[in-house]
Amino acid sequence: MHTLEERARRYATKAHAAAGQRRKYTDEPYIVHPEAVVELVRSVSDDEEMLAAAWLHDTVEDTPGTLGDIKARFGERVASLVSMLTNSGNLPGQNRAARKVAHFRHTAEASPDAQTIKLADIIDNTRSIIHFDPHFARIYLVEKRVQIALLTAGDQTLWQSANRIIEQGIHQLGQPPYNVPDDWFALQEAKYR
């Protein structure tokens, strides 16, 4: 009999592979991202339902899997955590800032456990964004700065790590060869407030 976490790993691996998902910049199998998120969560918690939700955190957004599937296979709490982490959808005509603000509010209302998983997700997605896409990183890092300011109920060790990675990235973009001025970041951040 497989543990809850192992069953979640298998489900996520199959779902992302069947959807043909690959990591954007490296073309690795997508499951390397949930795996990294799980390991970050594991560094601060051994809660098996949190670990299962970390494996599954992108399945409802990115695969044909549904919250009903998650609930039936992994239980109410895992499905609830995944729901808190799932972008609730975009309204037609919304610009990027409006879509992001809606998602930020959704995750800000999430439980401390869901916020902890979200912080791990942000850390993994932020680690190498400047290396792969410095132009997009300018906007992405501002968005993540705004988002983590709302994730204060999550694990503080992961929060500090996310904040450090984001601020280091913003600082790096202010240096050559990028030379993005500080006021550019401030103007962008104001769009999300």
Residue, then its C-alpha position, 0 to 999 in steps of 0.5 A: m500500500h502506497t502512502l498518501e504522499e506517494r499516491a499524490r506523486r504518482y497522480a501528479t506525475k501522470a497528470h502533468a505528463a499526459a498533459g504534455q507539460r514541460r518546464k518552460y525554460t529547461d524543457e524538463p518534465y514538469i514534475v521536477h517543479p512539484e518535486a522541488v516544492v515538496e522538498l521545500v515544504r518538507s524542510v519545514s513540515d512532515d504533514e503528509e497532507m501538505l506534502a500531497a497537496a504540494w505534489l498536486h498544487d498545479t494539477v487542477e490549473d494545468t491538467p484535466g484533473t479536477l478538485g473532485d478528482i483530488k477530493a475523491r482520491f486524496g481527501e477533503r483536506v488535500a483538496s481544500l489545500v489544492s483549491m486554495l492554491t489554484n488560480s480561480g480563473n480570469l474574467p474576460g477583459q482583465n489585464r494582467a495586473a487585475r488577474k494577478v491582484a485577484h489571485f493574490r487576494h485568493t492566496a492571501e485568504a488561504s490557510p497557513d498551510a496553503q500559504t506555506i506551499k505557495l511560498a515554496d512554489i514561489i521560491d522554486n519558480t523564482r530561483s532562476i528566472i533572471h538567468f532564463d528570462p531577465h526581461f519577464a523577471r522584472i515584472y514577475l519579481v515585482e508581482k511576487r514581492v506584492q504577493i508574498a507581502l500578503l502571505t504572512a501566515g505561511d511558514q516564516t523560514l520559507w517567507q524569509s527565503a522567498n523574500r531574500i530571493i525576490e529582493q536579490g533578483i530585483h537588486q541584480l536587475g538594477q545592476p549591469p547589464y540590466n540597469v533597471p532603475d529603482d523607480w521603474f520597480a516602484l511604478q510597476e508595484a503601484k499597479y498591483r496596489 
